[in-house]
Amino acid sequence: MKLSENFSESEWAALSDEERAEALRIEKSIRDFLGDRKAIRYIESQGNHDALLNFLSTHGLDITHRN
């Protein structure tokens, strides 16, 4: 079983299969985004993280590399 980067083993074990798949999908999208040269101006900070997730949520967008 593949573990998430952001969950302890016990937290990961408590998630459903669907929640695990979603966590892995989100982590992959974030890695893809941060590795993309077009996103080079993104500075990792809690404020930017919150702003990005808020924007996606407000506009009904999924967390994907393109978004």
C-alpha positions in Angstrom: 0.0 0.0 0.0 1.4 3.4 -1.0 1.5 5.9 1.8 0.9 9.6 1.5 3.7 12.1 2.3 1.5 14.0 4.7 -0.1 11.4 6.9 1.3 9.2 9.6 0.8 5.5 9.2 -2.1 5.5 11.7 -3.8 8.5 10.0 -3.4 6.8 6.6 -4.9 3.6 7.9 -8.0 5.4 9.2 -8.8 6.8 5.7 -11.2 5.1 3.3 -9.8 3.9 -0.1 -11.5 6.9 -1.7 -9.8 9.3 0.7 -6.4 7.7 0.1 -6.8 8.0 -3.6 -7.8 11.6 -3.3 -4.9 12.4 -1.0 -2.4 10.8 -3.5 -4.0 12.6 -6.4 -3.7 16.0 -4.7 -0.1 15.4 -3.7 0.8 14.4 -7.3 -0.9 17.6 -8.6 1.0 19.7 -6.1 4.3 18.0 -7.0 3.6 18.5 -10.7 2.7 22.2 -10.2 5.8 22.9 -8.1 8.0 21.1 -10.7 6.6 23.1 -13.6 8.9 25.9 -14.9 5.8 28.0 -15.7 5.0 28.0 -11.9 8.4 29.1 -10.9 7.1 32.3 -9.4 5.1 30.4 -6.8 6.7 30.9 -3.4 5.8 28.3 -0.9 4.2 29.9 2.1 1.1 29.2 4.3 -0.5 32.4 2.9 0.0 31.3 -0.7 -1.1 27.8 0.1 -4.3 29.1 1.7 -5.0 31.6 -1.1 -4.5 29.0 -3.8 -6.8 26.5 -2.2 -9.4 29.2 -1.4 -9.4 30.3 -5.1 -9.9 26.7 -6.3 -12.7 26.1 -3.8 -14.4 29.4 -4.5 -14.4 28.7 -8.3 -15.5 25.1 -7.9 -12.2 23.9 -9.4 -10.5 20.6 -8.6 -6.9 20.5 -7.5 -5.1 19.6 -10.7 -1.8 20.5 -12.3 -3.6 22.6 -14.9 -5.6 24.5 -12.4 
